[in-house]
Amino acid sequence: MEVRLLVVDDNAVFREELGGLLEGEGHSVALAASGPKALEILATQPADVVLTDLKMPRMGGLALLTQITGTYPEILVVVITGYATIDTAVEAMRLGAFDYLRSPAGSRRSARSSNGPNRNAGSGPGPELPGPRAPFSAAG
């Protein structure tokens, strides 16, 4: 089953690598470089899951999470970060995150320092993603 995903990350290389990996797994993927851009996309394109970075300029992942869960409660939001702490994990879950994942430090670091895609990306099995919640609420 195709899952509609929105990947939100201010790091273009990481965002595009993750988006490409997920598309390769057969999912429909939209990409956004910021929280405000993600909200613009969600206003016109439905998504089942939003994967968002925690630390971004203008609107961080927790602020985006709050906006999404308030406006689109049927969308699952997964916060992904290289800066995981217990406090931010607890806060993300309290705000309604479906999950909070620590990105491998090496992959974030290589994405931030490389001029192109990480050549090791996609060498392992793809992530297991949740399907849409059933049944969808009428608010969606």
Secondary structure as GFF3:
##gff-version 3
##sequence-region A 1 140
A	DSSP	beta_strand	4	8	.	.	.	ID=ss1
A	DSSP	alpha_helix	12	24	.	.	.	ID=ss2
A	DSSP	beta_strand	28	32	.	.	.	ID=ss3
A	DSSP	alpha_helix	35	44	.	.	.	ID=ss4
A	DSSP	beta_strand	49	53	.	.	.	ID=ss5
A	DSSP	alpha_helix	61	71	.	.	.	ID=ss6
A	DSSP	beta_strand	76	81	.	.	.	ID=ss7
A	DSSP	alpha_helix	86	94	.	.	.	ID=ss8
A	DSSP	beta_strand	99	102	.	.	.	ID=ss9
A	DSSP	alpha_helix	105	113	.	.	.	ID=ss10
###
